[in-house]
């Protein structure tokens, strides 16, 4: 999270895009290291590799093995979907040449040519060879990822590197004509997709609307933590989903919906003394359903609004909430809600229960609870395989992101995602996919 002091609230539309850097760059080879890897079992075309790294000298990790795998998984997903402009964007913006690219081709044209006849369809397994290391002499970072074509067993090493701080991928997976495998969306939802899904990819979003998909380049994708309507909340700004050059300034924005409008609640990141709500993109003020209130002993006032339903409560110093509706319906009882998500239609609320006996601590729990917002009745309680680090709620599909349990156990500050679990709360169908990829279920 980016911190700062709120001097005044204003809205600014920025209309300048990053111009491609025309200087040709090359990726540095990763420094030598000692690696001890444990490959976790996987039911999908990718698996998470947990790695410890011994680095010589003053070199330090720039990104983890999970992050490296996630970037390559998302790059491969773009190739398989035919989103060649999005797959090529990082290399072209950094002035790099993609492996096999001809002198008269753009990066996207080269990828389209080389991926013909299903040559990039996969499926592949993806295993990071170690975390990235920053070279103190050049200032660049790099790592390698081993990519294996499942059916043929052909293997390729793909390099990740940086140029002026931007992550670049120029290598290709094994090019084997194939029919491909199930996509992340198919594995999570089968044929019963939510009406809207937005997947955060490599410098892009994969957007599903009523079963149809499109890819859009958006260099804010990795910074995104909320999506509503056609707007993205990222660290430090609200961004247009389809146009990353259009931003609406804010420090720690939260997105909500009311009467068909997307609203932003703006508040100071650290020491809130007030809050204000605005409509996007006009910046016109809107009233908040709950008044701001200063409280002591680490307590705070909190609310979320979606499609005519408002859930609010008082949080304690450990981040746990007691929840109720504006009509006074108690939604938590003796539970302590951590992460909270309202369904897009406002009918249901989901939360992670930190008071359940299966909870790891006051801060982490694998227990997800869903309740009816009109009655407070509990519709389901699921204990997942790992503590939950995120919740997304469509009309009836709930998606929970599972955290690395070892990182939770040792108290790591940055806890990474190891899997997504999709729950159809009205039928009880549950699907788990091991992946570091994030997705959103927006209005």
DATA-V255984 format. One record per residue. PSI is psi as a letter, one per 30 degrees, with the letter a starting at -180 (NA if undefined). D_LAST is the distance of its C-alpha to the last C-alpha in Angstrom with 1 decimal. Layout:
# DATA-V255984
PSI:D_LAST, PSI:D_LAST
This chain:
# DATA-V255984
k:24.4, k:26.0, l:28.1, l:29.5, k:30.7, j:28.8, e:31.4, l:29.3, k:25.7, l:25.2, k:22.8, k:24.0, k:22.7, k:24.5, h:25.3, k:27.5, l:26.8, k:29.0, k:31.9, k:33.0, k:36.0, f:38.8, k:41.0, k:41.3, l:40.5, l:41.4, k:40.0, l:42.4, k:43.4, k:42.3, l:45.2, k:47.0, l:45.9, k:46.5, k:43.7, j:43.4, k:40.5, j:39.2, j:37.0, k:34.7, k:34.4, k:31.4, g:30.1, a:28.3, f:29.5, l:29.2, l:30.6, k:30.6, k:33.9, k:35.0, k:37.6, k:40.1, k:41.7, j:45.1, k:45.2, l:48.4, b:49.4, g:46.9, k:44.0, l:40.7, k:37.5, e:34.9, l:32.1, l:32.2, e:32.7, e:29.2, e:27.8, e:30.3, e:29.3, e:25.6, e:26.3, e:28.5, e:26.2, e:23.4, e:26.1, e:27.4, e:24.0, e:23.9, e:27.4, e:26.8, f:23.8, g:26.0, i:24.0, e:27.3, e:26.5, e:24.0, e:26.6, f:29.3, e:27.7, e:29.0, e:32.5, e:32.7, f:31.4, g:34.1, g:36.8, l:37.2, k:38.5, k:36.8, k:39.3, g:40.9, k:39.6, l:42.3, f:43.5, g:42.3, k:38.8, l:35.5, e:33.8, e:31.2, e:34.2, e:36.0, e:33.2, e:32.7, e:36.5, f:36.9, g:34.0, l:35.3, h:36.0, g:33.5, f:35.4, g:32.2, f:30.5, a:31.7, l:31.0, l:32.3, k:33.0, k:32.3, j:34.6, k:34.9, f:38.6, l:38.0, l:36.1, l:36.5, k:39.4, k:39.9, j:43.3, f:45.0, e:47.2, f:44.6, f:41.6, l:39.6, l:37.8, l:37.6, l:37.3, l:37.6, k:35.6, k:37.3, k:35.5, k:37.1, k:36.5, e:36.4, e:38.5, f:41.2, g:41.3, k:41.5, k:40.6, k:39.7, k:39.3, k:36.4, k:36.8, k:34.2, l:35.6, k:35.0, j:36.2, h:35.9, f:33.4, k:31.0, k:30.6, k:32.0, k:32.3, f:35.1, l:36.3, l:35.4, l:35.2, k:37.9, j:37.7, j:38.4, k:37.5, l:35.3, f:32.8, l:30.3, a:28.6, k:25.3, l:22.3, e:20.2, e:17.4, e:20.1, e:21.7, e:18.7, f:17.3, b:20.2, f:19.6, i:16.8, k:13.8, l:10.3, f:8.6, k:7.0, k:9.1, j:10.4, k:13.9, j:16.1, a:19.4, j:22.7, h:22.0, l:19.1, k:15.6, j:15.3, k:12.2, k:11.8, j:10.5, h:12.0, f:14.8, k:15.7, l:15.8, l:16.7, k:17.9, k:17.9, k:20.4, j:19.1, g:21.7, g:19.4, e:17.8, f:20.1, f:19.6, k:15.8, f:14.7, k:11.1, k:8.3, k:5.5, b:5.3, h:8.8, k:10.3, k:11.8, j:13.8, l:17.1, j:20.4, f:21.8, l:19.3, k:15.9, k:15.8, k:14.5, e:12.8, f:15.2, j:18.1, f:19.2, f:22.1, j:20.1, l:19.6, j:19.2, k:21.6, l:21.0, d:22.7, i:20.4, k:17.0, k:14.2, k:10.8, l:9.4, k:8.0, k:10.6, h:11.6, f:9.1, k:10.1, k:9.0, l:12.0, k:14.2, j:16.6, k:19.7, l:22.5, k:25.5, e:25.0, e:28.3, i:29.9, k:27.5, f:29.5, l:26.8, l:23.2, k:21.6, k:18.2, l:17.4, k:15.0, k:14.1, g:15.9, f:18.7, g:19.5, k:20.3, k:20.8, k:18.9, k:20.5, k:19.5, f:19.5, k:21.9, k:24.9, k:25.7, k:28.7, k:31.0, l:32.2, a:34.8, h:35.5, g:32.2, l:30.1, l:26.9, k:24.5, k:20.8, l:17.7, k:13.9, k:11.9, k:8.7, h:8.7, f:12.5, k:13.4, k:15.3, k:16.9, l:19.8, l:23.0, k:25.8, l:25.9, a:29.3, f:30.8, g:29.6, g:25.9, k:25.9, k:24.3, k:25.1, k:22.1, l:22.1, l:20.1, f:21.3, f:23.3, g:25.1, k:24.0, k:25.0, f:22.5, f:24.6, b:28.2, g:30.4, l:27.6, j:26.7, k:23.0, c:22.3, k:18.8, k:16.3, k:12.6, k:10.9, l:9.1, f:5.6, f:8.2, g:10.6, e:13.3, l:14.1, k:14.9, k:16.2, l:18.8, k:21.6, j:24.9, f:27.5, f:30.1, k:30.2, f:33.6, f:31.9, k:30.5, e:32.0, a:32.3, f:30.9, f:28.5, k:27.6, k:26.9, g:26.0, k:25.1, k:21.5, k:21.3, k:18.8, l:19.5, k:18.7, f:17.7, f:19.8, f:22.9, g:22.8, k:24.0, k:23.6, f:22.0, l:22.9, k:24.3, k:24.4, j:26.7, l:25.7, f:28.2, l:27.5, l:26.1, k:22.4, f:21.1, l:17.3, k:14.6, k:11.1, j:9.7, b:7.6, e:9.0, f:12.5, k:12.7, k:13.5, k:14.6, k:17.4, k:19.2, k:22.9, l:25.2, j:28.7, f:30.9, e:33.9, e:32.3, e:31.1, e:34.7, f:36.5, h:34.1, k:32.9, e:30.9, j:28.6, k:27.3, l:25.9, k:23.6, f:25.6, l:23.2, k:19.8, j:19.8, k:17.4, k:17.9, j:17.1, f:17.7, f:18.8, f:21.3, g:22.2, k:21.9, k:21.9, k:22.1, k:23.1, k:23.3, j:25.4, k:23.7, g:23.2, k:20.1, l:16.8, l:13.3, k:9.7, i:7.0, l:3.8, NA:0.0
